[in-house]
Each structure stands twice: as structure tokens, then as C-alpha cells.
């Protein structure tokens, strides 16, 4: 297994990006596990292939560090948008990217010719259990609903941003045992595809503090789709406005839930280094 790659991160949520136009990886799941290993590989939360698309400018496949495939990822989208532009794979600043969750539309934003941020139209949130998916007797939204885990009751709100999210609001985020409860909620039987898990403390109606356990990756420093799901959950629970800063372990994202029912995410994307992966 041998290929060239570029290492990127969005607020510390890091990825190995590979140009699938020129590089070939046969066993993606195995490659992701090996490449993402932080001791014996490059080290990352995920492995991402940028590929041709018949319906968009590009297609991306996202493999988590455990080898499972994700439908989409907000932080990856920002990184891929900047990657293809700065690699001269496109001269467009408004892109369409095909994912397993549908088309995602990032836009590169400049200030005096310098790229400052990437704003992504993440599409419409889905709230019906069958769309997320969540197993439920009814197909009405799961909002502030009790979930008992290890003798502890969490009040959850479930949202899909192309991938499933379970959001819980807490009074003090620093008291939550994320390594314990994250995997227990992720793999709970009510989530047939497992779920991403977000714990959120409301600082004020325009500021939310979030920590995340990502499905297939564990604790990460940031989750773009999770930040979007958090804003939606906060708004429908009456805890925040429809535009707010979400403060993550790795930094801040600005999230807007627009009048068109689309959720917009703005934040950075940073290249760390390029390399040549070679397994002897």
C-alpha cells in the first residue's frame, strides 16, 4: 500500500486526504485503520478520498479511524474544499461535493485576496426518527426525551445532518464523563446505525459549549456536523437563537439555521503537511 497524501485539520479534527484521481487504495477500511493510527501510522480521525463525480464537482469518501465509513462530515467538507482549490484541482470558490448524505455546498471566503474561512451549506436538518435513524414507537421528533444509561438519565434531542446525532444539554459540561457515556450512547440499541454523541452547555443564547464523542472515532476536538445538530437542537428546545457560536475543544464554529431551513457552518480549514505513505 503506497500513496501520496495531505494532512489537514478543522479545529483539531484531523484527516488524511488522498487525491483519488491519481492515487489508488484497494482496501479502504484496512488503510484507514493503519493510516489513522497515531503511533504506527500518520495519525488522524479519518481517511478521506477525493474522487470524480458525475453529479457534482467532486465526490468524497470518508473512513473513520476504526475503518467504518461515514455518510458525511462538516469539518472534512471545509478541508476538502480548500484542498481541491489550493491543489489547483479547481478554480471554483463555490463547490458541490457528493457524499453518501447527498450534495454538500462549501464556499471559500476571502478577505483582500486571502482565504479566511470556509462556509458550508449543510442542507436541511432531519428530525423524524425514521430519517435519522432512531428506533421509536412514533415518528414524531425526539426532543428532550429521557434515555437511561447505566443508572443515569439523559434528556436527548435527536437530529440528522446527513449523519445521526444525539444531543444532550447539561448544566456543567466539565462534569460529564465523556469516555464512559459517549460509547454507551453511541452503541445504544435505539440507534441502528449508532450515533454521534454531543453534550452541550448553554453559555448564553448566542454561545454554546459542546464536547463530542464521534461515531467510529471516539473523542475528537471538533465535529462540524455535530455543531450544526447542536444549534438545531438548542433552537427547537428554546435554549438558543438560530445563529450562534459553538465552542468546541479545538476552537469555534459559527452556525446559522437560515430562513430557507438550511444550516450553514463557517470555520477554518488548515493544511499541516504533505507526505508519502508507504507500507513495507
Phi and psi restraints in degrees (value plus and minus 20) as a CYANA .aco file:
   2 UNK   PHI    -171.1  -131.1
   2 UNK   PSI     111.4   151.4
   3 UNK   PHI    -185.2  -145.2
   3 UNK   PSI     138.0   178.0
   4 UNK   PHI    -108.0   -68.0
   4 UNK   PSI     130.9   170.9
   5 UNK   PHI    -169.3  -129.3
   5 UNK   PSI     148.5   188.5
   6 UNK   PHI    -151.2  -111.2
   6 UNK   PSI     112.7   152.7
   7 UNK   PHI    -116.8   -76.8
   7 UNK   PSI     106.9   146.9
   8 UNK   PHI    -151.7  -111.7
   8 UNK   PSI     142.6   182.6
   9 UNK   PHI    -167.5  -127.5
   9 UNK   PSI     130.2   170.2
  10 UNK   PHI    -137.5   -97.5
  10 UNK   PSI      80.8   120.8
  11 UNK   PHI      37.6    77.6
  11 UNK   PSI      17.9    57.9
  12 UNK   PHI      69.9   109.9
  12 UNK   PSI     -30.2     9.8
  13 UNK   PHI    -102.5   -62.5
  13 UNK   PSI      84.8   124.8
  14 UNK   PHI    -129.0   -89.0
  14 UNK   PSI     132.1   172.1
  15 UNK   PHI    -164.3  -124.3
  15 UNK   PSI     127.5   167.5
  16 UNK   PHI    -119.2   -79.2
  16 UNK   PSI      95.2   135.2
  17 UNK   PHI    -123.0   -83.0
  17 UNK   PSI     112.9   152.9
  18 UNK   PHI    -143.3  -103.3
  18 UNK   PSI     113.9   153.9
  19 UNK   PHI     -97.8   -57.8
  19 UNK   PSI      81.7   121.7
  20 UNK   PHI     -93.4   -53.4
  20 UNK   PSI     -26.6    13.4
  21 UNK   PHI     -92.5   -52.5
  21 UNK   PSI     -50.3   -10.3
  22 UNK   PHI    -138.9   -98.9
  22 UNK   PSI     -39.9     0.1
  23 UNK   PHI    -133.2   -93.2
  23 UNK   PSI     132.5   172.5
  24 UNK   PHI    -150.4  -110.4
  24 UNK   PSI     108.2   148.2
  25 UNK   PHI    -145.0  -105.0
  25 UNK   PSI      98.6   138.6
  26 UNK   PHI     -98.0   -58.0
  26 UNK   PSI     -69.4   -29.4
  27 UNK   PHI    -127.3   -87.3
  27 UNK   PSI      71.3   111.3
  28 UNK   PHI     -86.1   -46.1
  28 UNK   PSI     -60.5   -20.5
  29 UNK   PHI     -82.0   -42.0
  29 UNK   PSI     -67.5   -27.5
  30 UNK   PHI     -84.5   -44.5
  30 UNK   PSI     -61.8   -21.8
  31 UNK   PHI     -80.4   -40.4
  31 UNK   PSI     -62.8   -22.8
  32 UNK   PHI     -81.4   -41.4
  32 UNK   PSI     -65.2   -25.2
  33 UNK   PHI     -80.9   -40.9
  33 UNK   PSI     -63.8   -23.8
  34 UNK   PHI     -93.1   -53.1
  34 UNK   PSI     -65.9   -25.9
  35 UNK   PHI     -87.5   -47.5
  35 UNK   PSI     -58.4   -18.4
  36 UNK   PHI     -97.6   -57.6
  36 UNK   PSI     -33.1     6.9
  37 UNK   PHI     -79.8   -39.8
  37 UNK   PSI     106.4   146.4
  38 UNK   PHI    -102.7   -62.7
  38 UNK   PSI     -23.1    16.9
  39 UNK   PHI    -130.5   -90.5
  39 UNK   PSI     -60.8   -20.8
  40 UNK   PHI    -130.8   -90.8
  40 UNK   PSI     -22.8    17.2
  41 UNK   PHI    -144.4  -104.4
  41 UNK   PSI    -175.3  -135.3
  42 UNK   PHI     -93.3   -53.3
  42 UNK   PSI     -62.1   -22.1
  43 UNK   PHI      75.7   115.7
  43 UNK   PSI      95.3   135.3
  44 UNK   PHI    -191.6  -151.6
  44 UNK   PSI     145.5   185.5
  45 UNK   PHI    -103.1   -63.1
  45 UNK   PSI     -38.3     1.7
  46 UNK   PHI    -186.0  -146.0
  46 UNK   PSI     139.8   179.8
  47 UNK   PHI    -131.0   -91.0
  47 UNK   PSI     111.1   151.1
  48 UNK   PHI    -147.0  -107.0
  48 UNK   PSI     109.9   149.9
  49 UNK   PHI    -126.3   -86.3
  49 UNK   PSI     110.4   150.4
  50 UNK   PHI    -119.0   -79.0
  50 UNK   PSI     102.2   142.2
  51 UNK   PHI    -150.3  -110.3
  51 UNK   PSI     144.0   184.0
  52 UNK   PHI     -86.0   -46.0
  52 UNK   PSI     134.7   174.7
  53 UNK   PHI    -156.9  -116.9
  53 UNK   PSI     125.6   165.6
  54 UNK   PHI    -108.6   -68.6
  54 UNK   PSI     -32.1     7.9
  55 UNK   PHI    -143.4  -103.4
  55 UNK   PSI     -23.7    16.3
  56 UNK   PHI    -165.6  -125.6
  56 UNK   PSI     158.1   198.1
  57 UNK   PHI     -86.4   -46.4
  57 UNK   PSI     -58.2   -18.2
  58 UNK   PHI    -168.7  -128.7
  58 UNK   PSI     143.2   183.2
  59 UNK   PHI    -143.1  -103.1
  59 UNK   PSI     122.3   162.3
  60 UNK   PHI    -148.0  -108.0
  60 UNK   PSI     122.5   162.5
  61 UNK   PHI    -134.9   -94.9
  61 UNK   PSI     115.4   155.4
  62 UNK   PHI    -141.2  -101.2
  62 UNK   PSI      99.1   139.1
  63 UNK   PHI    -129.3   -89.3
  63 UNK   PSI     105.8   145.8
  64 UNK   PHI     -89.5   -49.5
  64 UNK   PSI     148.8   188.8
  65 UNK   PHI     -87.0   -47.0
  65 UNK   PSI     -35.6     4.4
  66 UNK   PHI    -114.0   -74.0
  66 UNK   PSI     -15.8    24.2
  67 UNK   PHI      73.7   113.7
  67 UNK   PSI     -29.7    10.3
  68 UNK   PHI     -97.0   -57.0
  68 UNK   PSI     136.7   176.7
  69 UNK   PHI    -122.3   -82.3
  69 UNK   PSI     113.6   153.6
  70 UNK   PHI    -116.3   -76.3
  70 UNK   PSI     126.7   166.7
  71 UNK   PHI     -86.8   -46.8
  71 UNK   PSI     -62.3   -22.3
  72 UNK   PHI    -184.4  -144.4
  72 UNK   PSI     154.8   194.8
  73 UNK   PHI    -180.0  -140.0
  73 UNK   PSI     108.5   148.5
  74 UNK   PHI     -88.2   -48.2
  74 UNK   PSI     -64.0   -24.0
  75 UNK   PHI     -84.6   -44.6
  75 UNK   PSI     -59.5   -19.5
  76 UNK   PHI     -80.3   -40.3
  76 UNK   PSI     -62.3   -22.3
  77 UNK   PHI     -78.8   -38.8
  77 UNK   PSI     -64.1   -24.1
  78 UNK   PHI     -82.3   -42.3
  78 UNK   PSI     -64.4   -24.4
  79 UNK   PHI     -84.6   -44.6
  79 UNK   PSI     -63.6   -23.6
  80 UNK   PHI     -85.3   -45.3
  80 UNK   PSI     -59.4   -19.4
  81 UNK   PHI     -79.8   -39.8
  81 UNK   PSI     -65.4   -25.4
  82 UNK   PHI     -91.0   -51.0
  82 UNK   PSI     -56.8   -16.8
  83 UNK   PHI     -79.9   -39.9
  83 UNK   PSI     -69.2   -29.2
  84 UNK   PHI     -89.0   -49.0
  84 UNK   PSI     -51.1   -11.1
  85 UNK   PHI     -91.8   -51.8
  85 UNK   PSI     -67.8   -27.8
  86 UNK   PHI     -97.6   -57.6
  86 UNK   PSI     -34.9     5.1
  87 UNK   PHI    -110.4   -70.4
  87 UNK   PSI     -15.4    24.6
  88 UNK   PHI      42.7    82.7
  88 UNK   PSI       8.4    48.4
  89 UNK   PHI    -101.2   -61.2
  89 UNK   PSI     -35.9     4.1
  90 UNK   PHI    -177.7  -137.7
  90 UNK   PSI     136.5   176.5
  91 UNK   PHI    -129.7   -89.7
  91 UNK   PSI     -12.6    27.4
  92 UNK   PHI     -97.1   -57.1
  92 UNK   PSI     124.3   164.3
  93 UNK   PHI    -124.5   -84.5
  93 UNK   PSI     -31.5     8.5
  94 UNK   PHI    -137.3   -97.3
  94 UNK   PSI      98.9   138.9
  95 UNK   PHI    -141.9  -101.9
  95 UNK   PSI     139.2   179.2
  96 UNK   PHI    -138.9   -98.9
  96 UNK   PSI     112.7   152.7
  97 UNK   PHI    -146.0  -106.0
  97 UNK   PSI     105.1   145.1
  98 UNK   PHI    -100.9   -60.9
  98 UNK   PSI     111.0   151.0
  99 UNK   PHI    -151.8  -111.8
  99 UNK   PSI     154.3   194.3
 100 UNK   PHI     -87.6   -47.6
 100 UNK   PSI     -36.1     3.9
 101 UNK   PHI    -116.8   -76.8
 101 UNK   PSI     -13.7    26.3
 102 UNK   PHI      90.5   130.5
 102 UNK   PSI    -184.1  -144.1
 103 UNK   PHI    -105.4   -65.4
 103 UNK   PSI     113.7   153.7
 104 UNK   PHI    -136.4   -96.4
 104 UNK   PSI     121.2   161.2
 105 UNK   PHI    -142.4  -102.4
 105 UNK   PSI      75.6   115.6
 106 UNK   PHI    -108.6   -68.6
 106 UNK   PSI     133.0   173.0
 107 UNK   PHI    -153.1  -113.1
 107 UNK   PSI     110.6   150.6
 108 UNK   PHI    -105.5   -65.5
 108 UNK   PSI     107.3   147.3
 109 UNK   PHI    -132.2   -92.2
 109 UNK   PSI     110.9   150.9
 110 UNK   PHI    -135.0   -95.0
 110 UNK   PSI     132.8   172.8
 111 UNK   PHI    -150.9  -110.9
 111 UNK   PSI      91.0   131.0
 112 UNK   PHI      34.3    74.3
 112 UNK   PSI      21.9    61.9
 113 UNK   PHI      62.5   102.5
 113 UNK   PSI     -20.9    19.1
 114 UNK   PHI    -126.6   -86.6
 114 UNK   PSI     107.5   147.5
 115 UNK   PHI     -88.6   -48.6
 115 UNK   PSI      99.3   139.3
 116 UNK   PHI    -125.1   -85.1
 116 UNK   PSI     -57.0   -17.0
 117 UNK   PHI    -177.9  -137.9
 117 UNK   PSI     145.7   185.7
 118 UNK   PHI    -141.7  -101.7
 118 UNK   PSI     104.5   144.5
 119 UNK   PHI    -127.0   -87.0
 119 UNK   PSI     109.5   149.5
 120 UNK   PHI    -140.4  -100.4
 120 UNK   PSI     107.1   147.1
 121 UNK   PHI    -100.0   -60.0
 121 UNK   PSI      85.2   125.2
 122 UNK   PHI    -106.2   -66.2
 122 UNK   PSI     -19.2    20.8
 123 UNK   PHI      64.8   104.8
 123 UNK   PSI    -187.9  -147.9
 124 UNK   PHI    -109.5   -69.5
 124 UNK   PSI     116.8   156.8
 125 UNK   PHI     -90.6   -50.6
 125 UNK   PSI     129.1   169.1
 126 UNK   PHI    -134.2   -94.2
 126 UNK   PSI     113.9   153.9
 127 UNK   PHI    -138.7   -98.7
 127 UNK   PSI     -36.0     4.0
 128 UNK   PHI     -92.3   -52.3
 128 UNK   PSI     116.4   156.4
 129 UNK   PHI     -72.7   -32.7
 129 UNK   PSI     -59.5   -19.5
 130 UNK   PHI     -87.2   -47.2
 130 UNK   PSI     -42.9    -2.9
 131 UNK   PHI    -107.4   -67.4
 131 UNK   PSI     -38.3     1.7
 132 UNK   PHI     -97.4   -57.4
 132 UNK   PSI     -72.6   -32.6
 133 UNK   PHI    -117.7   -77.7
 133 UNK   PSI     132.2   172.2
 134 UNK   PHI    -156.9  -116.9
 134 UNK   PSI     115.7   155.7
 135 UNK   PHI     -96.6   -56.6
 135 UNK   PSI     101.8   141.8
 136 UNK   PHI    -169.3  -129.3
 136 UNK   PSI     128.7   168.7
 137 UNK   PHI     -86.0   -46.0
 137 UNK   PSI     -50.5   -10.5
 138 UNK   PHI    -139.8   -99.8
 138 UNK   PSI     141.1   181.1
 139 UNK   PHI    -124.9   -84.9
 139 UNK   PSI       9.1    49.1
 140 UNK   PHI    -112.0   -72.0
 140 UNK   PSI     139.0   179.0
 141 UNK   PHI     -77.1   -37.1
 141 UNK   PSI     123.0   163.0
 142 UNK   PHI    -115.6   -75.6
 142 UNK   PSI      81.1   121.1
 143 UNK   PHI    -146.9  -106.9
 143 UNK   PSI     100.6   140.6
 144 UNK   PHI      33.2    73.2
 144 UNK   PSI      25.5    65.5
 145 UNK   PHI    -119.8   -79.8
 145 UNK   PSI     117.4   157.4
 146 UNK   PHI     -91.0   -51.0
 146 UNK   PSI     118.4   158.4
 147 UNK   PHI    -154.4  -114.4
 147 UNK   PSI      99.2   139.2
 148 UNK   PHI    -112.5   -72.5
 148 UNK   PSI     102.3   142.3
 149 UNK   PHI    -152.1  -112.1
 149 UNK   PSI      98.1   138.1
 150 UNK   PHI      30.1    70.1
 150 UNK   PSI      30.9    70.9
 151 UNK   PHI      44.7    84.7
 151 UNK   PSI      -0.5    39.5
 152 UNK   PHI    -145.2  -105.2
 152 UNK   PSI     113.6   153.6
 153 UNK   PHI    -121.5   -81.5
 153 UNK   PSI     101.7   141.7
 154 UNK   PHI    -127.0   -87.0
 154 UNK   PSI     125.2   165.2
 155 UNK   PHI    -124.8   -84.8
 155 UNK   PSI      89.9   129.9
 156 UNK   PHI    -127.4   -87.4
 156 UNK   PSI     130.6   170.6
 157 UNK   PHI    -146.5  -106.5
 157 UNK   PSI     107.2   147.2
 158 UNK   PHI    -127.6   -87.6
 158 UNK   PSI     113.0   153.0
 159 UNK   PHI    -160.5  -120.5
 159 UNK   PSI     122.3   162.3
 160 UNK   PHI    -129.1   -89.1
 160 UNK   PSI     110.2   150.2
 161 UNK   PHI    -134.1   -94.1
 161 UNK   PSI      21.2    61.2
 162 UNK   PHI      75.3   115.3
 162 UNK   PSI     -37.2     2.8
 163 UNK   PHI    -162.6  -122.6
 163 UNK   PSI     138.3   178.3
 164 UNK   PHI    -101.3   -61.3
 164 UNK   PSI     122.8   162.8
 165 UNK   PHI    -157.2  -117.2
 165 UNK   PSI     119.9   159.9
 166 UNK   PHI    -140.7  -100.7
 166 UNK   PSI      92.9   132.9
 167 UNK   PHI    -129.0   -89.0
 167 UNK   PSI     110.3   150.3
 168 UNK   PHI    -146.3  -106.3
 168 UNK   PSI     110.2   150.2
 169 UNK   PHI    -113.3   -73.3
 169 UNK   PSI     114.5   154.5
 170 UNK   PHI    -151.2  -111.2
 170 UNK   PSI     138.1   178.1
 171 UNK   PHI     -96.2   -56.2
 171 UNK   PSI     -56.4   -16.4
 172 UNK   PHI    -160.4  -120.4
 172 UNK   PSI      85.6   125.6
 173 UNK   PHI     -86.3   -46.3
 173 UNK   PSI     -44.6    -4.6
 174 UNK   PHI     -92.6   -52.6
 174 UNK   PSI     -33.1     6.9
 175 UNK   PHI    -111.0   -71.0
 175 UNK   PSI     -25.6    14.4
 176 UNK   PHI    -102.8   -62.8
 176 UNK   PSI     108.9   148.9
 177 UNK   PHI    -104.8   -64.8
 177 UNK   PSI      62.9   102.9
 178 UNK   PHI     -82.0   -42.0
 178 UNK   PSI     -62.1   -22.1
 179 UNK   PHI     -82.2   -42.2
 179 UNK   PSI     -45.3    -5.3
 180 UNK   PHI    -104.7   -64.7
 180 UNK   PSI     -74.5   -34.5
 181 UNK   PHI    -102.9   -62.9
 181 UNK   PSI     -45.9    -5.9
 182 UNK   PHI     -74.1   -34.1
 182 UNK   PSI     -77.8   -37.8
 183 UNK   PHI     -87.2   -47.2
 183 UNK   PSI     -49.8    -9.8
 184 UNK   PHI     -87.3   -47.3
 184 UNK   PSI     -60.0   -20.0
 185 UNK   PHI     -94.2   -54.2
 185 UNK   PSI     -61.9   -21.9
 186 UNK   PHI     -71.4   -31.4
 186 UNK   PSI     -64.5   -24.5
 187 UNK   PHI    -120.3   -80.3
 187 UNK   PSI      -7.6    32.4
 188 UNK   PHI     -81.1   -41.1
 188 UNK   PSI     126.3   166.3
 189 UNK   PHI     -84.4   -44.4
 189 UNK   PSI     -37.8     2.2
 190 UNK   PHI     -94.7   -54.7
 190 UNK   PSI     -30.3     9.7
 191 UNK   PHI    -131.2   -91.2
 191 UNK   PSI      74.7   114.7
 192 UNK   PHI     -83.9   -43.9
 192 UNK   PSI     -43.9    -3.9
 193 UNK   PHI    -128.8   -88.8
 193 UNK   PSI      -0.4    39.6
 194 UNK   PHI      42.9    82.9
 194 UNK   PSI    -195.6  -155.6
 195 UNK   PHI    -175.1  -135.1
 195 UNK   PSI     134.8   174.8
 196 UNK   PHI     -98.6   -58.6
 196 UNK   PSI     128.0   168.0
 197 UNK   PHI    -144.8  -104.8
 197 UNK   PSI     102.6   142.6
 198 UNK   PHI    -140.4  -100.4
 198 UNK   PSI     109.5   149.5
 199 UNK   PHI    -126.9   -86.9
 199 UNK   PSI     113.9   153.9
 200 UNK   PHI    -153.7  -113.7
 200 UNK   PSI     112.6   152.6
 201 UNK   PHI    -131.3   -91.3
 201 UNK   PSI     105.6   145.6
 202 UNK   PHI    -103.3   -63.3
 202 UNK   PSI      94.2   134.2
 203 UNK   PHI    -104.4   -64.4
 203 UNK   PSI     -59.4   -19.4
 204 UNK   PHI    -186.0  -146.0
 204 UNK   PSI     153.4   193.4
 205 UNK   PHI     -81.0   -41.0
 205 UNK   PSI     -34.0     6.0
 206 UNK   PHI    -135.5   -95.5
 206 UNK   PSI     -12.7    27.3
 207 UNK   PHI    -162.5  -122.5
 207 UNK   PSI     102.1   142.1
 208 UNK   PHI    -143.7  -103.7
 208 UNK   PSI     119.3   159.3
 209 UNK   PHI    -127.6   -87.6
 209 UNK   PSI     105.3   145.3
 210 UNK   PHI    -149.7  -109.7
 210 UNK   PSI     119.7   159.7
 211 UNK   PHI    -143.3  -103.3
 211 UNK   PSI     129.4   169.4
 212 UNK   PHI    -155.1  -115.1
 212 UNK   PSI     121.8   161.8
 213 UNK   PHI    -131.3   -91.3
 213 UNK   PSI      91.1   131.1
 214 UNK   PHI    -108.1   -68.1
 214 UNK   PSI     115.6   155.6
 215 UNK   PHI     -77.9   -37.9
 215 UNK   PSI     101.9   141.9
 216 UNK   PHI      66.2   106.2
 216 UNK   PSI     -25.8    14.2
 217 UNK   PHI    -152.8  -112.8
 217 UNK   PSI     -40.6    -0.6
 218 UNK   PHI      64.4   104.4
 218 UNK   PSI    -172.2  -132.2
 219 UNK   PHI     -89.2   -49.2
 219 UNK   PSI     106.9   146.9
 220 UNK   PHI    -146.2  -106.2
 220 UNK   PSI     143.5   183.5
 221 UNK   PHI     -97.6   -57.6
 221 UNK   PSI     -37.3     2.7
 222 UNK   PHI    -182.2  -142.2
 222 UNK   PSI     133.6   173.6
 223 UNK   PHI    -167.1  -127.1
 223 UNK   PSI      90.7   130.7
 224 UNK   PHI     -86.4   -46.4
 224 UNK   PSI     -67.2   -27.2
 225 UNK   PHI     -84.3   -44.3
 225 UNK   PSI     -55.3   -15.3
 226 UNK   PHI     -85.7   -45.7
 226 UNK   PSI     -57.2   -17.2
 227 UNK   PHI     -84.5   -44.5
 227 UNK   PSI     -58.5   -18.5
 228 UNK   PHI     -85.7   -45.7
 228 UNK   PSI     -66.0   -26.0
 229 UNK   PHI     -81.9   -41.9
 229 UNK   PSI     -56.3   -16.3
 230 UNK   PHI     -83.7   -43.7
 230 UNK   PSI     -64.7   -24.7
 231 UNK   PHI     -82.5   -42.5
 231 UNK   PSI     -63.9   -23.9
 232 UNK   PHI     -81.3   -41.3
 232 UNK   PSI     -67.8   -27.8
 233 UNK   PHI     -82.2   -42.2
 233 UNK   PSI     -60.7   -20.7
 234 UNK   PHI     -85.1   -45.1
 234 UNK   PSI     -59.5   -19.5
 235 UNK   PHI     -87.1   -47.1
 235 UNK   PSI     -65.4   -25.4
 236 UNK   PHI     -94.8   -54.8
 236 UNK   PSI     -37.9     2.1
 237 UNK   PHI    -110.6   -70.6
 237 UNK   PSI     -18.6    21.4
 238 UNK   PHI      51.6    91.6
 238 UNK   PSI       4.7    44.7
 239 UNK   PHI    -121.3   -81.3
 239 UNK   PSI     -34.1     5.9
 240 UNK   PHI    -173.8  -133.8
 240 UNK   PSI     143.3   183.3
 241 UNK   PHI     -93.6   -53.6
 241 UNK   PSI     154.8   194.8
 242 UNK   PHI    -105.1   -65.1
 242 UNK   PSI     -12.2    27.8
 243 UNK   PHI    -161.4  -121.4
 243 UNK   PSI     104.2   144.2
 244 UNK   PHI    -177.4  -137.4
 244 UNK   PSI     138.1   178.1
 245 UNK   PHI    -108.8   -68.8
 245 UNK   PSI     108.6   148.6
 246 UNK   PHI    -125.5   -85.5
 246 UNK   PSI      97.5   137.5
 247 UNK   PHI    -114.2   -74.2
 247 UNK   PSI      96.6   136.6
 248 UNK   PHI    -128.1   -88.1
 248 UNK   PSI     150.9   190.9
 249 UNK   PHI     -78.8   -38.8
 249 UNK   PSI     -51.7   -11.7
 250 UNK   PHI    -115.6   -75.6
 250 UNK   PSI     -23.8    16.2
 251 UNK   PHI     123.5   163.5
 251 UNK   PSI    -185.1  -145.1
 252 UNK   PHI    -131.1   -91.1
 252 UNK   PSI     123.1   163.1
 253 UNK   PHI    -141.4  -101.4
 253 UNK   PSI     125.5   165.5
 254 UNK   PHI    -124.0   -84.0
 254 UNK   PSI     103.8   143.8
 255 UNK   PHI    -139.8   -99.8
 255 UNK   PSI     114.7   154.7
 256 UNK   PHI    -147.7  -107.7
 256 UNK   PSI     114.6   154.6
 257 UNK   PHI    -126.3   -86.3
 257 UNK   PSI      81.8   121.8
 258 UNK   PHI     -98.0   -58.0
 258 UNK   PSI     150.4   190.4
 259 UNK   PHI     -83.6   -43.6
 259 UNK   PSI     -42.6    -2.6
 260 UNK   PHI    -103.6   -63.6
 260 UNK   PSI     -13.3    26.7
 261 UNK   PHI      51.0    91.0
 261 UNK   PSI     -12.8    27.2
 262 UNK   PHI    -110.0   -70.0
 262 UNK   PSI     129.9   169.9
 263 UNK   PHI    -124.3   -84.3
 263 UNK   PSI     111.1   151.1
 264 UNK   PHI    -136.0   -96.0
 264 UNK   PSI     112.9   152.9
 265 UNK   PHI    -139.6   -99.6
 265 UNK   PSI     110.9   150.9
 266 UNK   PHI    -144.5  -104.5
 266 UNK   PSI     112.6   152.6
 267 UNK   PHI    -196.9  -156.9
 267 UNK   PSI     159.2   199.2
 268 UNK   PHI    -104.7   -64.7
 268 UNK   PSI     145.9   185.9
 269 UNK   PHI    -164.9  -124.9
 269 UNK   PSI     107.4   147.4
 270 UNK   PHI    -150.1  -110.1
 270 UNK   PSI     109.2   149.2
 271 UNK   PHI    -103.6   -63.6
 271 UNK   PSI     116.8   156.8
 272 UNK   PHI    -120.6   -80.6
 272 UNK   PSI     -71.5   -31.5
 273 UNK   PHI    -187.9  -147.9
 273 UNK   PSI     145.6   185.6
 274 UNK   PHI    -131.5   -91.5
 274 UNK   PSI     135.5   175.5
 275 UNK   PHI    -179.9  -139.9
 275 UNK   PSI    -197.3  -157.3
 276 UNK   PHI    -150.8  -110.8
 276 UNK   PSI      88.0   128.0
 277 UNK   PHI    -106.7   -66.7
 277 UNK   PSI     110.0   150.0
 278 UNK   PHI    -161.5  -121.5
 278 UNK   PSI      96.1   136.1
 279 UNK   PHI    -117.0   -77.0
 279 UNK   PSI      96.8   136.8
